[in-house]
Every structure is written in C-alpha cells, then in structure tokens.
Amino acid sequence: MSLTVNRAGLGARRGDGPAGWLFTLPVIVVLGLFMLVPVLMALWVSFSDWTGRGSPLAPGTGFVGFENYAAITSGGGLAERNFGIAMRNNAWYALLVVPLQTGLSLGLALLVNRAVLRGRGFFRTAFYFPSVTSSVAITVLWLFLFSTSGAVNQVLSWIGVNGPNWFNEPAGIVHVALGNPEGPAFLTGSDFLGVSWWDWLSGPSVAMSALILMAVFTTSGTFMLLFLAALQNIGPELDEAGRMDGASAWQRFWRITLPQLRPALFTVLTLGLIGCWQVFDQIYTGTQGGPGKTTVTPAYLSYEAAFTDQAWGQGAAISFVLFAVIVVFTLFQRWVLRERDASKRVEKRIAKGAKA
C-alpha cells in the first residue's frame, strides 16, 4: 500500500512539471526579449564596427574581433587613457564608498535596534528617507551646496578657508595634501591603461569626494534596513549568554553578533560594490565628467563613447569589461566571506599534531 502511495505521489510531482513551465513561460519570454536578446546584441556590437545606423545584424556590419577591446586597454591612444582615467576614478569611488556606507549602515542599524531608544520608528524613517529621494534632485542640491556661493564655501570662509574654486581642482586630494609634488620617477615613468602610477595614487578629486559623500548619505538607509532585519533575527539568548560569560559589549558584537550577520554583510557588500561600479546618473546630471575628467566613470564613458562619439563598438566593449570587473570582485568577495568549516580546521590541526 505504501509503495502505491509513493508512486502516486511521484507521478503527481512529475505531472506538475509542464504546468510549472507553462506558468513561468511568460516571465521567461519577457526576460529573453528585453534582457537576454539586448545583451547578446550588445556583445555582438562590441566585436563589430557598427556605426549606429540600421540594425547591428545588417549585412554591412563587419566583425573586427577584439579591436574595440584592444583600443580601450592597450591601444595607446586617447581611448585607452580615457578608460584608464575612468577606471582610476571609479576604483577610488568604490574603495571609499563601500566601506563607509557599510560601516555607517551597520552602525545605524545597531542604533535603531536598541530597545531603550525612544522614537525608533522616527529615526528609522529619517535615516531611510534619503534612499527614497530622487537621485537627480539630491545631486542638484548637493552640487548647489558645493558651488562657489554655496553653504559649504560659506562655512569654510568662517574658519579662514577662502577658495571658491576648490571644487574645480582637478588634482586628487592626496596630491593636494602633499602640495602637488611631481612624484618619483619610478611612479611617473610607468603607467597602466595610459595613466601613470603616480596619478593612480592621487586619490579622488574634490568633486569626486563630494559625490562619494553623497553616495554614502543616500545609500546607507537602504542597507541599514537589511542589517536591521538580520539583527532582529538574532535571538536575544545569544547576547545574554555572552553577558553571563563576562564578555564586554565589543566582544559580544565581534564574537556573537557579527558572525550572525555574515549573509547580510555579503548582500550589502555585493549590492554596494555593484552600485559603485555602475554609477552613472549622478555624473550625467551633475558634473558631466568634470573637472578635468576627474569624475568620469566607466558607465558614463560607455555612454559618451557610444552616443556622443558614435564609437558604438568601444562603448559596448567598455560595458562588458565593466561587467567582468564586477563579476571578479563579487566572486572574490564571496570567497573572502565564505563559511569556514570548523570541523575541517580541527581535523587539519589533529593531523598536524599527529605528524609532529
């Protein structure tokens, strides 16, 4: 009897297969038409000499291999230098934004998760509000604050810092702090992607630093909610056990709370990293890459190469190089935050002890 029931249940599960595919077919078709097909066409454009007129699949479009990729990575011309500048700018952007927004969002989540805090709903709403505001509106307001007659310059003038054009300084903040020295020969004499290593180490410009602060201000609220949801899933008995063992507040956070936040931390770091390497609208509506290309990003450079310079192949190639960069960093991040198997470490220690 039990065998018959199991077979009947198995048959019913097999019969659900066609019905499941039927229900998911509309979504598959929509994603295929509006996501997969455009991506494949863009990939073809990156290997072609398409001029932007007509269909990329028209007979007149020729296959040029990796010429577009070579032009932006090893061509030795303006295309390579522009791509190198964009990668340097975005590297500093991601290097500063991801840790700052992660640390701030985690701190805010710990703050609003405290039971003794009065008005927690108000603070949660206040911290999250910048995340739901239009990025274009925030960018315009932010640039107004940093303009020549803006509030930032007015406050700086009160403390004796008079320099209304400091926002237009093209040098990096590291070079500005050092007095814009020429740099050693071993750093200025060699380059990567058409940009000298001395310029790679210059840091973000003042304008890019302002955009970095704006990104941290507008995104921390969203990631605060992710951390807050993870914190509320941690049982209070773990913290109580730490208190009974005499652990300090920092020890309880580092040894108990933070390991429990590993999945949320991976999500926040991954989303933050992807968002940093895809920054476009703030540049397009704000600085247009200025001053002196110090706020150009690969996403904006891809748009400019394709729609302004009509170099559609190079624009598509920049996009796919950027995609590869995001995938590599995401995989590396996943490897760093992976779950370590404690039993395997114990076995390795026992094996080493037995050999000794």
LOKOLTOR-107917 format. One record per residue (C-alpha): x, y, z; residue in three letters. Coordinates in steps of 0.05 Angstrom, whole numbers, plus 5000, padded with zeros to 4 digits. Layout:
REM residues N
XYZALA
...
This chain:
REM residues 356
500050005000MET
505550485018SER
509250334953LEU
502950514913THR
502051164950VAL
509351364939ASN
508751214865ARG
502351614860ALA
505652204895GLY
511752154850LEU
507252144788GLY
503552764813ALA
510153134822ARG
512252944752ARG
505753194724GLY
506953874756ASP
512953984711GLY
509354204648PRO
504554634688ALA
510354974723GLY
513755124657TRP
507255394629LEU
506355874687PHE
513556124682THR
513656164606LEU
511156894603PRO
516657124650VAL
521956734611ILE
519557044545VAL
519557744574VAL
526457674604LEU
529057364540GLY
526357904495LEU
528058504538PHE
534358274573MET
537857674542LEU
537057884469VAL
539458604480PRO
545458354519VAL
547357874464LEU
546558424412MET
550858884453ALA
556158334458LEU
556058284382TRP
556759034376VAL
562959014419SER
566158554367PHE
563758944306SER
564659614271ASP
557259814276TRP
556260554261THR
549660624298GLY
545460654235ARG
540860084218GLY
540859414252SER
547259144284PRO
545658484249LEU
545358814180ALA
549958534126PRO
554159174125GLY
556559084197THR
563358744199GLY
566658314251PHE
573058644278VAL
574758154333GLY
577958454395PHE
579759124363GLU
574959514406ASN
577459184470TYR
584659294449ALA
583260034435ALA
581060164506ILE
586059714542THR
592459734501SER
591360204442GLY
596060734469GLY
591361294447GLY
586161744476LEU
581161174483ALA
585860784528GLU
587561394571ARG
580261584579ASN
578660874601PHE
584560874649GLY
582261534679ILE
575161274687ALA
577660634720MET
582061024768ARG
576361484787ASN
571560914798ASN
576660504836ALA
577461054887TRP
569961154888TYR
568660414904ALA
574560374952LEU
571760934995LEU
564260864987VAL
563460125001VAL
566960115070PRO
563960785091LEU
556860615072GLN
557459915102THR
560260165168GLY
555260735173LEU
549260295156SER
551359765206LEU
552260305260GLY
545460595245LEU
542259905247ALA
545359765315LEU
542960445340LEU
535660385319VAL
535359655341ASN
536459835413ARG
530259725456ALA
532060315501VAL
531960815443LEU
525761245444ARG
522461425378GLY
525860855340ARG
520560905284GLY
522161635273PHE
529661515268PHE
528760925221ARG
524461355175THR
529261945179ALA
535361515163PHE
531861165106TYR
528761785075PHE
534761995032PRO
534661304999SER
527661414970VAL
529062124946THR
530562224872SER
538062174859SER
537562734808VAL
534463204859ALA
539663024911ILE
545363114860THR
542863814841VAL
542164014914LEU
548963724932TRP
552464104876LEU
548964744898PHE
551764644968LEU
558764574940PHE
558165144889SER
562065794894THR
556566144932SER
554065514967GLY
553565365040ALA
559964955043VAL
564265525018ASN
560766005066GLN
562265555125VAL
569465465103LEU
570366225098SER
568366285172TRP
574365865192ILE
579166235146GLY
579065765086VAL
577866205026ASN
578065844960GLY
571565884919PRO
574665484862ASN
577064904904TRP
571364464877PHE
574364544807ASN
581164294829GLU
582963714781PRO
588463424825ALA
587062864873GLY
586263004947ILE
592662614963VAL
596663044916HIS
593263674941VAL
595063485013ALA
602263374991LEU
602564044954GLY
602063734884ASN
609163464880PRO
611963174815GLU
612762484843GLY
618461974839PRO
620961754772ALA
619161014782PHE
611861214790LEU
611461754737THR
615461364686GLY
610960764682SER
603460734670ASP
597460274670PHE
591760384619LEU
595161024597GLY
595261324667VAL
601761374707SER
602061004773TRP
603161684807TRP
596361904782ASP
593261244803TRP
595461414874LEU
593062134872SER
586461974905GLY
579562234884PRO
578862964865SER
574963444909VAL
568963384863ALA
569162624866MET
570062654941SER
563563054945ALA
560062524903LEU
562861984949ILE
559862335010LEU
553262404973MET
553261654956ALA
554461465028VAL
549061945051PHE
543761675003THR
545060925006THR
546460795079SER
539060805096GLY
537460225049THR
543059795076PHE
541059985147MET
534459625136LEU
538058995112LEU
542458985173PHE
536459145218LEU
532558555191ALA
538558105204ALA
539458375274LEU
532258235292GLN
533157505271ASN
538657405323ILE
535857105386GLY
536957515450PRO
539256895487GLU
545956925450LEU
547457625476ASP
545057425546GLU
549756825545ALA
555457285527GLY
553757755585ARG
553657165633MET
560556955609ASP
563157655624GLY
564157885553ALA
564558625541SER
559958985491ALA
565358985438TRP
566858245449GLN
559458075443ARG
558958465379PHE
565358175348TRP
564557455371ARG
556957365371ILE
553257895331THR
557858005272LEU
558557265253PRO
550957215252GLN
550757795203LEU
555257455151ARG
549657345099PRO
547058055107ALA
554158325104LEU
555457945039PHE
548958225009THR
550658935030VAL
557758905004LEU
555558584939THR
550059084925LEU
554559654946GLY
560159424901LEU
555559334841ILE
552360014852GLY
559160354857CYS
561660074792TRP
555160254756GLN
554760984779VAL
552061404722PHE
546161854737ASP
549862284788GLN
555362404737ILE
550662534679TYR
546163024716THR
551763334758GLY
558863424734THR
558763124663GLN
565662824680GLY
568863484701GLY
573063804725PRO
578563534680GLY
575362844673LYS
576262714747THR
569062474756THR
568562054693VAL
566561344708THR
566560734661PRO
558960734657ALA
558861474637TYR
564761364590LEU
561060794556SER
555061254544TYR
559561824520GLU
563461374472ALA
557161084441ALA
552261654439PHE
556962254434THR
563061994397ASP
558961474357GLN
564160944375ALA
558860424389TRP
563659834390GLY
568160164441GLN
562260364484GLY
559759654485ALA
566759384499ALA
567359854560ILE
560759584586SER
562958854582PHE
569759004613VAL
565959344669LEU
561558724675PHE
567658284680ALA
570558734735VAL
564158694775ILE
563857924769VAL
571157844791VAL
570358294852PHE
563857954871THR
566957254867LEU
572957494907PHE
568357794959GLN
564457154963ARG
570856764973TRP
573057225029VAL
566357185065LEU
565256445054ARG
563156005112GLU
569255655141ARG
568154935162ASP
570554895234ALA
570754135233SER
575654135175LYS
580254615212ARG
580054165273VAL
581753555231GLU
587653925199LYS
590254125268ARG
589653405293ILE
593253145231ALA
598853645241LYS
599453445314GLY
599652705296ALA
605252835245LYS
609153225297ALA
